[in-house]
Amino acid sequence: AASYKKLFKLLIDRDMKKIELAEKADQHSTITKMGNDGAVVSSDVLVKTCASLNSTMDDIVEIVPDNK
């Protein structure tokens, strides 16, 4: 599963609100969706998010094992 906690920590570190990122990346509903760990997000959205933050995928997403 994917965790986007790193993304939201990055936003806090940069003193940036989710709505600011959503507008900058033009991804309003998806940024909200990313608030749920395990949310499935397309690679296009991740690339736009990274470009908007001048960051890498490693900076915004972490793969965590499923606890099944």
MIDOSE-1310 file (N, C-alpha, C; in nm, 2 decimals, decimal comma, always signed):
residues 68
aasy	+0,08/-0,12/+0,00/+0,00/+0,00/+0,00/+0,09/+0,12/+0,00; +0,03/+0,23/-0,04/+0,11/+0,36/-0,05/+0,06/+0,45/+0,07; +0,16/+0,51/+0,13/+0,14/+0,61/+0,23/+0,19/+0,75/+0,18; +0,11/+0,85/+0,20/+0,14/+0,98/+0,16/+0,18/+1,07/+0,27
kklf	+0,21/+1,01/+0,39/+0,25/+1,09/+0,51/+0,37/+1,18/+0,48; +0,46/+1,13/+0,40/+0,58/+1,20/+0,36/+0,54/+1,33/+0,29; +0,44/+1,32/+0,20/+0,39/+1,44/+0,13/+0,34/+1,54/+0,23; +0,25/+1,50/+0,32/+0,19/+1,60/+0,41/+0,29/+1,65/+0,51
klli	+0,40/+1,58/+0,54/+0,50/+1,63/+0,63/+0,58/+1,73/+0,55; +0,61/+1,71/+0,42/+0,68/+1,80/+0,34/+0,60/+1,93/+0,33; +0,47/+1,92/+0,31/+0,39/+2,04/+0,31/+0,40/+2,12/+0,44; +0,40/+2,05/+0,55/+0,41/+2,12/+0,68/+0,55/+2,19/+0,69
drdm	+0,66/+2,12/+0,65/+0,79/+2,17/+0,65/+0,80/+2,30/+0,56; +0,72/+2,30/+0,46/+0,73/+2,42/+0,36/+0,62/+2,52/+0,39; +0,55/+2,50/+0,50/+0,44/+2,59/+0,54/+0,34/+2,61/+0,43; +0,30/+2,50/+0,37/+0,21/+2,50/+0,25/+0,09/+2,42/+0,29
kkie	-0,03/+2,48/+0,25/-0,16/+2,41/+0,27/-0,19/+2,32/+0,16; -0,27/+2,21/+0,19/-0,31/+2,12/+0,09/-0,38/+2,19/-0,03; -0,46/+2,29/+0,00/-0,53/+2,36/-0,11/-0,43/+2,43/-0,20; -0,32/+2,48/-0,14/-0,22/+2,55/-0,23/-0,16/+2,45/-0,32
laek	-0,13/+2,33/-0,27/-0,07/+2,23/-0,36/-0,17/+2,19/-0,46; -0,30/+2,17/-0,42/-0,40/+2,12/-0,51/-0,41/+2,22/-0,63; -0,41/+2,35/-0,60/-0,42/+2,45/-0,70/-0,29/+2,45/-0,79; -0,18/+2,44/-0,73/-0,05/+2,44/-0,80/-0,04/+2,32/-0,90
adqh	-0,08/+2,21/-0,85/-0,07/+2,08/-0,93/-0,20/+2,06/-1,01; -0,30/+2,14/-0,99/-0,43/+2,13/-1,06/-0,49/+1,99/-1,04; -0,49/+1,95/-0,91/-0,53/+1,81/-0,87/-0,62/+1,82/-0,74; -0,73/+1,89/-0,75/-0,80/+1,92/-0,63/-0,86/+1,79/-0,56
stit	-0,93/+1,71/-0,63/-0,99/+1,59/-0,56/-0,89/+1,49/-0,52; -0,78/+1,48/-0,60/-0,68/+1,37/-0,58/-0,60/+1,40/-0,46; -0,56/+1,53/-0,44/-0,49/+1,57/-0,32/-0,57/+1,53/-0,19; -0,69/+1,56/-0,19/-0,78/+1,52/-0,08/-0,78/+1,37/-0,06
kmgn	-0,79/+1,30/-0,17/-0,79/+1,15/-0,17/-0,66/+1,09/-0,11; -0,55/+1,16/-0,14/-0,42/+1,12/-0,09/-0,41/+1,12/+0,06; -0,51/+1,19/+0,13/-0,51/+1,20/+0,27/-0,54/+1,06/+0,33; -0,59/+0,97/+0,26/-0,62/+0,83/+0,30/-0,51/+0,74/+0,27
dgav	-0,44/+0,68/+0,37/-0,33/+0,59/+0,34/-0,39/+0,47/+0,25; -0,31/+0,43/+0,15/-0,35/+0,32/+0,07/-0,43/+0,37/-0,06; -0,45/+0,50/-0,07/-0,53/+0,55/-0,18/-0,45/+0,52/-0,31; -0,52/+0,48/-0,41/-0,46/+0,46/-0,54/-0,46/+0,59/-0,62
vssd	-0,34/+0,63/-0,66/-0,32/+0,75/-0,73/-0,24/+0,72/-0,86; -0,28/+0,78/-0,97/-0,20/+0,75/-1,09/-0,06/+0,81/-1,09; +0,02/+0,76/-1,17/+0,16/+0,81/-1,18/+0,16/+0,95/-1,23; +0,07/+0,98/-1,32/+0,06/+1,12/-1,37/+0,04/+1,22/-1,26
vlvk	-0,05/+1,19/-1,17/-0,08/+1,28/-1,06/+0,05/+1,29/-0,97; +0,12/+1,18/-0,94/+0,24/+1,18/-0,86/+0,34/+1,27/-0,93; +0,36/+1,26/-1,06/+0,45/+1,34/-1,14/+0,42/+1,49/-1,13; +0,29/+1,52/-1,15/+0,25/+1,66/-1,14/+0,27/+1,71/-1,00
tcas	+0,25/+1,63/-0,90/+0,27/+1,67/-0,76/+0,42/+1,70/-0,73; +0,50/+1,61/-0,78/+0,65/+1,62/-0,76/+0,70/+1,75/-0,83; +0,65/+1,77/-0,95/+0,69/+1,89/-1,03/+0,65/+2,02/-0,96; +0,53/+2,01/-0,90/+0,48/+2,13/-0,83/+0,56/+2,16/-0,71
lnst	+0,61/+2,06/-0,65/+0,69/+2,08/-0,52/+0,84/+2,07/-0,55; +0,88/+2,06/-0,67/+1,02/+2,04/-0,71/+1,09/+1,93/-0,62; +1,02/+1,82/-0,62/+1,07/+1,71/-0,53/+1,07/+1,58/-0,62; +1,10/+1,47/-0,55/+1,10/+1,34/-0,61/+0,99/+1,25/-0,55
mddi	+0,96/+1,14/-0,61/+0,86/+1,04/-0,56/+0,90/+1,00/-0,42; +1,03/+0,98/-0,40/+1,07/+0,93/-0,27/+1,04/+1,04/-0,16; +1,03/+1,16/-0,20/+1,00/+1,27/-0,10/+0,85/+1,27/-0,06; +0,76/+1,21/-0,14/+0,62/+1,22/-0,12/+0,54/+1,09/-0,09
veiv	+0,60/+0,98/-0,13/+0,53/+0,86/-0,11/+0,62/+0,75/-0,05; +0,56/+0,66/+0,03/+0,63/+0,55/+0,09/+0,54/+0,43/+0,07; +0,61/+0,32/+0,03/+0,54/+0,19/+0,01/+0,55/+0,12/+0,15; +0,43/+0,08/+0,20/+0,42/+0,01/+0,33/+0,36/-0,13/+0,30
pdnk	+0,40/-0,23/+0,38/+0,35/-0,36/+0,36/+0,20/-0,37/+0,40; +0,12/-0,45/+0,33/-0,01/-0,47/+0,37/-0,01/-0,57/+0,49; -0,09/-0,54/+0,58/-0,10/-0,62/+0,70/-0,22/-0,72/+0,69; -0,21/-0,82/+0,61/-0,32/-0,91/+0,58/-0,31/-1,03/+0,66
